[in-house]
Amino acid sequence: MTHQLEANVAREIVDLCKVVGGGSVTHVDMDMSLTHDLHFDSGQLMQFFSRVEQLYAGLALDRWFIEHCANGQDTVGGVVRYIADALPRAASEFSYTAHQPPRSGPTSTGAWRRGPAGRS
């Protein structure tokens, strides 16, 4: 993880916190808890998680939040580090899977496709 990557993620997440906070959030620090300090309710948390998934190609925060929501450990900085750590892994997995032949199974339309010869 590079410092530049983390700084870019931090800017995006701080901006997102302000948008989700809807005017009640004007200042965001990395050590602020999403629930204790920013006072995000369940609807705001769902909006935050959904926007993160949109910004970062399906990166889900569910497990991270479950592990960190107790005692205000769900910090903005924690989200930033989680995303910044996950991005290089996701990029390498994408690079690997992009070169793999399609597997057999249902397509997004429900039709079945056949895998390469000898593979199912």
N, C-alpha and C positions, 0 to 999 in steps of 0.2 A: 504494500500500500504506500502510495506516495503522499506527501504532505499536501501537494496540489490537489490530488483527488479528494482527500478528506476536506480540504478547504472549500472545494466546489460543492461537495455534498452538504457541508454545513450551511452554506449560503442558501441552498435550495430548501433544506429542512427548516431553517429559521423562517424563511419566507412562507413556507407552507404552514408553519405554526401560526403565523400572523393571519393568514387567510382563514384557516380553520377556526381560529379564535374569534373571528368576526368582529374586529374592532375592540374587543376587550383585552386583547393581547397586543401590546405595543413594544414591549422589550422582551427579548428571549436570550437567556444565557445557556451555555452548554450543560450546566449542572442543574437546570430546572427540570422538575418532574412534569410529565405530561398531565398526570392526574392531580398531584398535590399542589403544584405551583401554577400551572397553566389552567387548572380546573377543567380539563376536557371531560365532558360527560360521555356516555356510551355512544351517542350519535356522532359527536365530534371525533371520537377515537375511530369509529368506523370510517368516517370521511377521511381522516388522516391516513389510515391504513390503505384505503382504496387509492388515494392519490399517490402514495408511495409506490404501490404496485404499478400504477400507470407510468410514473416517472422512471421507475427502474425495472422495466420489462418483467413484471410478475413477481418481483421480490416480495415475499410475504413477511409481515412482522408478527403474526399471531403467536408463534412459539416464543419469539424473543420477548414479547409483551407478557405472556404467561409466566415466564421465568423471572421477569424483572419488575412486575407491577407492585409487588409487596414493598412496603416501607419507602416508597418514593424512589425506587431504583430505576424507574422507567424514565430516565433522563434524556433530554434532547441529545446530549453528547453520546449517550449509549446508542441511540438510534443511528447517529452519524457514523460511529465506529462500526456498528453492525453492517450497515450498508456499504461503507468503504471497504470493509474486509470481504464482503460477499461479492462485490463487483468483479474483482480479478478472477475469482473462482467461477463465477457465472460466465464470464467471457471465455475462459479456457474450456468449460463444458460446452458452450455454444460452438466454439471452434471445432471441438472433437465431434459433436453430434452432427454438425453441418456436413461432415465428410462421410457420414455413415449412410449405407443404403437404407431405404425405407423398410420398416418392419411390416409384416403382414398384420392385418387387423382392420378395424373399422376406421374409416376416414371421418372427417368432421361432418360429412353429409350423411353418414350412416352406411355408406357402401363399403364393401370389403375390398381391400387391395391385397395383392399377392406379393410376398417378399421375393428377393432375388432367388434364382434357382438354387436349390439345396438348402434354403432357409425358409422358415415359416414364421 
